[in-house]
């Protein structure tokens, strides 16, 4: 009976931790090419990647390429063979036989000159090495060694800090920092330079007394390393025929024994491999890469394990060449290969994974897990029966029988659930076809098998015990059956309690002793197990905001007296007091949906299996994290069938041919909250190095540079999915904003001002990072919103107001002056003339009878004065009228006056006016003064010149209006002229015009009057 119901697939199952899970990064994750040659981590935490397609940078979330072929100081468009960190923000790049320095802050590159003394062999290979003092060495195979002289800023052989045997090339350099030794690998052999004693030792010349040189001489050495115990590891090429090969040597300093490890590698004679770099991790693991080889040695073990191409797991390394080995500051090991970049998380040792069966015939689905009172782990597999493991998770050695797996076991090997009643030492198995099998927990012997008729041969999916020790059963067709504690295990003792007529997925007893029953498409029933009365029925409350009701509940976990976690298409949180349901999905931080199995750890953190792997949820923080291959979990998306919380606190999930388990407390130990780093700043779709714009501690942006994005990360490569990031700009964001997966904060059309961008991270326990990363930046306002521009506008407005005020005052003054002028002119010209007429008329009247001749003379004078008064009045009216401001009207009046005055004197007039003159306009004063000067000049010609021809010319040029009047009259002597009122008035009026008046005349040669006035 025992052998009939228990299956042990010893040859197919080894329950325990999967040794190594390598996480792969390829072009799908952002690599420029899968050919990766080297990696390096800088002091900030960025991982720099050298590939055949150039330089890239990884911040844990995204990979950025640094390729600027159009830039003058960009990295050459060559593959990068090696990366070595320099001082501060610099990287040394080896590209073939070229070496350069790349400044990661301002993205500038410059080539470093190499000064050779002798000719370099064309097959020489190059390698960079940095010692503990920060000095950079260039090892050249088949040539020698050079070092970077910071004074000359080039590689040179002068003043070498270390000594190399004469004529030796250098393949590899290794520094024993504690002892001050530099180990030199060469085709010529192995040597060591003691920097303290300045001595050089090698085979045949051993002043340092190194025992390794007392062994046989070895040549054509490759990589060299000294482990934590002081033992030497190095590779060399063995030319021994017929199977020359690369081999690994080990020298034990305690026994002075030199051992060839080639035979221990268990390689076929035809296996071609070349050993490469050697790395010892902080944990003491030794890794040795190369071509067609990857060797691993665990701490405190002597055996060497070959991993490359010997593991069929999808999480093994699939590559031909391991180019480089590197350990980051978290202890992760990075493998640069010709098929991508691989990472090994050292924390994976806290997780164990198990593929249960190598064959895939039939069903391999785990449906139940149980930890017995004896400490053994019972695994129920539908179609394969039960497997039992001891508390160390190794196969149960008491029940091994190879013949069992070949026998047909009927319905009893189709196991659905396992349960051990407290204190019974018996394990009950629910099976297909309404069957139940009972086993002895200590021996595995079958105690009882039974198929009660009450089950109607329906599958028994669930069995669970209540607080009183009674056992409850649920079937595929919905029968709820109860067996009372202490009753015989007989058919009549299995009583039907209720029939829900469809699948019952889960039976669960809460802390209050109530029975929760999840029914297909009917939600949840909560029953009093003593009275069988339904206390609650939760159904319609599972309708979402779109009106879609998904009420299939697969699992239940109780958080406290009122809060219950329900697993279904999403995570549902039910408050039984308020009968309200809160939904948590991918939009709330879960990595997937369809929550199938859940378990609460000792600190109240909910762990759940979704269709996209393992997640946890912290109810206090309302935050979640996801776990996957980086954390060592391989079957997170397939472990939907069973769960187990062990007494030691470990949690196990199992499902499709797989099982994994972990200690939640170990995960928490590795979740120290790191500081957040601003990785990139994207301005108007252009990445700008943060360091280059933060040189003075503050970032200044123009007003149009107000759309940008901050990228951030913790620079932790296995912890990213376990951290929540929050960012804020006070004054813009009302509260902290939770970042999405891309870890970017986008801001658009930000107003001008001073701001602080702040970002922090929080782990699943709710612990925040010690410091909040802050970047202070300023967005300058446009010039029209600056204080100086505002001040200038205010001053301009004041000046404009003052100008308008003065303009108004000037207008008033001008009107006042005009009135005064008109009054003065009327008084001077009209008043005196009218007075004269009045006097003459009085005299003529008094002498009209007595002296007719004198009266006639008086009347003639009255006529002349009246004529002059009319002309003066006409001039005043003409000068005031605005229509006469243009030169066309002025010139026309000049022409009219000249013709009227000179024609009566038989003087010929020639008028010449330049076209430009007609476009000019004069104000009233200038027009009047110009005309009066012209009038006076024409009157003089008519009265005194006796001329027969007068030339009048008006022209404009260089901002000056010129009026020239020339006659061919008698002329006069300028020195003897008395400059009466006429000439004096002309000069006075020219002065008012800011002009210059020139009068030239000679007897018998006529007179020339030239006026120049600015316009």
Order of alpha helices (4+ residues) and beta strands (2+ residues): alpha-beta-beta-beta-beta-beta-beta-beta-beta-beta-beta-beta-beta-beta-beta-beta-beta-beta-beta-beta-beta-beta-beta-beta-beta-beta-beta-beta-beta-beta-beta-beta-beta-beta-beta-beta-beta-beta-beta-beta-beta-beta-beta-beta-beta-beta-beta-beta-beta-beta-beta-beta-beta-beta-beta-beta-alpha-beta-beta-alpha-beta-beta-beta-beta-beta-beta-beta-alpha-alpha-alpha-alpha-beta-alpha-beta-beta-alpha-beta-beta
